[in-house]
Amino acid sequence: MQTTETTSLFTSLKNVISDETVKKLLVSLLRDNKCIINDYLSSESLYHVYMRQEDPYVNIDTKSDDIHLIISFATLLNAIEWIMKNGRDHVITEEDNYGTPIVLSIIKRKNKDIDDIDYCHEYTNMNMISGRRYPTYAFSEQGYKMLLNEHKVMCERDWCDDLVPDWIHWIKDNDEIVRGCDKEHILDLVKIYREEYQEEYKQRAMDKYNEINGNIIIINL
């Protein structure tokens, strides 16, 4: 939280020098006083961009059950912007290397005190990661189909009750963003419920589908 003195200082600085110059001054200050960064990280979460293959809970033959940290950001928007700008090249390269679909997920994490660390929940193994609803991005049709299949399995096994996976994104070659799923995916999932409840779940899912597809979000990079 900013004090009155801090707010006054920043206001004064911005009145006499540009925002870009203020940023450079702050970066220089932080570079010489890294303890300030430690203080920040002890109280604030970061948004980490991870690379992964298929969830081993869905496919036990997955080539790797590890996820790999690529880069971290202070805000969700910065993480999304980086993915939109750099994700395609990264995913294409890694799909060629691994010979399997690759997707990128954003995981929000906060540093823990040593007494609060629970190693069994560290993000080094991705078993059932597809049920945690992390914002996830595919840049190939194969990657998108993999995510939808993961979602279907999670719903069938009762680990997910949201028939529209709005955390899934497919960035097509023309940069069109497909969020969630198509109607066929919804109709297929409705069948897992008892017949007397199918219409209710279908209507609820279609309402969410229409809401998502009626609001186009454009990110200017």
Secondary structure, DSSP 4 states (H G I P E B T S, - for coil): ---HHHHHHHHHHHHHS-HHHHHHHHHHHHHH-HHHHHHHHTTSEEEEEEEE---TTT-TT-S--B-EEEEEESSHHHHHHHHHHHHHHHHHHHHHHHSS--EEEEEEEE---GGG--GGGSTTB-TTGGGS---EEESSHHHHHHHHHHHHHHHHTTS---SS-TTEEEE-TT--EEES--HHHHHHHHTTS-HHHHHHHHHHHHHHHHHHHT-------
